[in-house]
Amino acid sequence: MNGASKRILSAIPLILVFLTALACPAHSEDIKTLARRAKGGNAEAQFNLGVMYQGGQGVPQDYIEAVKWFRKAARQGYIDAQFNLGVMYQGGQGVQQDYKEAVKWFRKAAAQGYAEAQSNLGFAYGKGRGVPQDSAEAAKWYRKAAEQGHAEAQSKLGFAYHEGDGVPQDFSEAVTWYRKAAEQGDAIAQYNLGLIYDNGMGVPQDYSESAKWYRKAAEQGHAEAQYNLGVSCAKGEGVEQDYSLAYLWLSLSASRRGEDHGDTSKARDKVAKMLSPEQLMKAQQMTREWEEMHQGK
């Protein structure tokens, strides 16, 4: 298939919202007993009670009450509560949204080695939310979390090296961190590792390896990876040429990106012309079945 080209630049910022899930309590207990312990000043109980109010577990959901109890525990240095309080300020749940206050509490948890908080602090510096934008500081905090095995921070650190954002551009380092995250199932890192192999950046160009990583990301619903895998199938790059599979992946990508992304729908329609009516019907059926089996991806 002539005319269709793969997307080259990394797409990390597309899903970099990064309100990480709240830390959860280590155990459950009777709500009255828990409340009594919390009122008595037990930080763990205060944190657990906050989580129960945040999620509506055994009590009516009440973000204001959740913040109240997170704050009490956080002021005692309870690391999970510090992190959760930061998340509440970042999302404006139970309090007015306040990025500076979110950063304050993320920083306290990060200083205690909490990887999620370190990663969120990196995001804050990268975006300039609650702090002046500082790519070098963002990379510093991503590294701290990445070295603890935090997959999303590893992916973001790989992206920093890929783009030379806050660190010197170094494709070999990008590959190292992308691979660590990709092997943990991070779809963005899998996609970016596919790009790295597709374009021979820091590694020998290897279409088979690029298709392998595109597929892993595509199966998780990553639209850009689905597009690039579809192009690979259409061209026979790294995989056996297969227009039916190309149609499948391009259709899935188009449905996620929307028909207004003309390059995706045009590539799909070009592939459709390479199929017989019977083959096209089967490819469309494959697409519907994939969507049914992977709802939510």
N, C-alpha and C positions, 0 to 999 in steps of 0.2 A: 504494500500500500504506500503510494507516494504522497507527499504533502503533509502528513501528520508528523509532528515532532514532539519529543518528550519535553516536559517541563523540567527546567534545570535547577532553578533556585530553591533552596530549602524553604519550607512553609511553616516553620515552628510557630511564628506568632499567631497563626490562625486559630489555634485552640489553647492559647496560653492565658486562660482566664485565672486559673490558679488560686481559687478559693479552696484550698485543700480540705478534705473531710475532717470534721472535728474529731479530736481524740475521744476515745470511748472509755467508760469505766471498766475497771479490772474485774469487778464482780457486782452482783446485785444483792440487795437485802431489803427487808421490810421498810416501806417508805417512812413509817413513823420513827423507826429506830434510826434510819439514815438522817432524817430531819433533826432528830434530837442530837445526834453526834455532830451534825453540821453546825447547829446553833451553839454547841459547846466549843466550837473552834477547831474541830478536826478538819484539816485541809483536804484530805482524801474524800471525806464525806461531803464536804462543800463542793468539790469538783464533781463527784458522782451525782449529787442532787442537781447541779447545774445541767449536766448532761440529760438527766431525766426531764427537766423542764424544757430543755432545748428540743428534745425529740418527742415530747408528749408521752413518755413511758411511765405509766402508773399515776400520772398527774396530768391535768390539762396542759397542753403546750403553751408556754409562756416565755417568750424570748427575754422579756424584762427581768423576770425572776432568774432565768438562766444566767444572764449577765451579772446579776447581783451576786450569785453564788460563785461564778467563775472569778469575779473580782476578789471576793474574800479569800479564796484559795490562792489566787495569783499573787496577792499581796504577801502571802506567807512563803512565796517562792516555789509554789507547786507548778512544775514545768508544764504539765498538760493543760492546766487552767490558764497559764500565761498564753500558751498557743491558742487555745480556744477563744480567749478574750480578744486576741488579735484578729481572729477570723470573724468574730461578731462585729468588731469595729470596721473591718474591711468590707463586710457585706451589708452593714447597716441593719443588723438584726438585734432588736431590743435596745439599740442606741442609735443616735444619729451617725451616719457614715462618716468616718474620720480616719483618713489614711495615716495621718501622723500618729494618732493614738494606736492604730494597728501596728505600725512599725515599732513603736515603743515596746509593745508587748511581745512582738515577734523577736525583737532584739534580746529581750530578757531570756526568752526560751532558747534562742540561738546561742547565746553566751554559755548556756548549760549543755550545749552539744546536741540540741534537738534538731534533727535533720530536716523535718518538714518546715520548721521555722526558719532555718538557714536558707532553704530554697525559696520560701516566700519573701524573705528579706532580699535575696538576690533579684527576685521579680520586681520588688518595690524600687530598688536602685535602677534596674534596667528600664523601667517605665517612668521613673521619676514620680512615684506616687507616695507622698508623705515624706519624701526626701528629695534633694536635688538629683537629677538624673546623672548616673555615674556608672558607665559600662565596666570600668575596671573593678569597682566595688561590687557590682553585680556578679562578675566572674569570680571574685574572691569568695563570696558566699555560696555560689553554686558549687565551687570546688569543695568547700567544707562538707556540704551535703553529699556531693557526688562521691567523695572518698569514703563515706559511710554506706555507700551502695544505693543511694536514692536515685531511682531510675530517671525521673523527670529532670532532676538536676544534672545528671550525667548527660542527658540529651541536650539540655540547654548549654552546658559547658562545651559539648561537641559543636554546637551551633556557633558559639562564641569563637572557637578556633577556626571553624569553617569560614566565618565572615571576617575574622580579625577584629572582633568587637570587644574591646576591653582587654584583649590579649593579642600578641602577635599572631598573624594568620599562620596556621600550621595544619595542613591537611592530615598529616600523620597523627597528630594529637586529636584532631576531629574524629578520625576513624576509631581511635582507641576508645573515646568516650561514647561515640555513637554505638559501637559494638557492645559495650557494657550495658547500655540501656536497651538496645535492641534484643539482646539475649534474655532480658527480663520481660520482654513483651511490649516495650514502649513503641507504639505504632509510628510516631513521628520519627523516632530514631531509626526504625526499620526502613521507613521511606527514604530518609536522608542517607542512610548507608547504601541503599539502592542507587541513589543519585551519584554517590561517591564512586561506586564501581562502574556505573554507566559511563561516567565521564573521565575515569582514570585519574582521580585527584587523590594523591597520597598513596595510591595502590595501582597495580597494573589494571588497565581497563579489562573488565570481565563481565560480559553480558549475561552469562549464566548466573553469576553471583548477584548481579543487580536484579535480575528477574526473581531470584529466590527471595530477596528482601522486599521487593515490591509486593510479591504475593503475600508475604506474612502481614504486611501493613494493609493490603487490599482486603484481606479476609477479615480484618477488624473494622472495615468500613471507611478506610482513609481514601477520600475521593481522588486526590492527586496520584496516589499509588495505583488506584484502580485504572486511572487514565493511562499512566505510563506502562502498566502491565498490559493493558489492552493494545497499546501501540507495539509493545514487544511481541505480543502474540500475532498481530497483523503482519509485522515485518519478519517474524521468525528470528528475532534477536535474543539469544540466550535460551530460547524455548523453540519447540517445533511450531512452525507456522500453522495457525489454526484460527480461521476467520470466525468460527462460531464462538470460541472462547474470547476472541477479541471483541466481538459484539457484546457478549455478556459483561465484560469488565467496563467497556465504554458506556454501555447502557446504565450500569450501576453508578458510574461516575457522573453521568449526565443527570441522573435522578437526584443525586446529592448536591450537585453544584447548581442545578437549575438550567433550564433550556436557554437562558440568556447567555450562558457561557458557550458561545457559538462554536469554538474550536472543538469542544467535546462532542456536541451533537453532530457537527459536520463529520468528524472522524467516525462516529458510530454509523452515520448514514452512508458514508463511503464504504465501510465494511459490509453493510447490509446489501449493497449492490453486488458484492462478490459472492453472495450466497444464493442458492436456488430458493424458490418459494418454500420448499419443504425444509431446507436447512434453516431458513430464517424463522419459520414457525417453531422449530425445535430450539433455536437459540433464544427466542422470546420466552418459550416455556421454561428453559433453564434459568433465565433471568428472574422470572416470577417465583420459581421454586427457591432460588437463592434468597430472594427478598423475604419469603415466608419463613425460611429456616434461620435467618439472621435478623429478625425484627429487633430494632433498637440499635443496630450497627450502621 
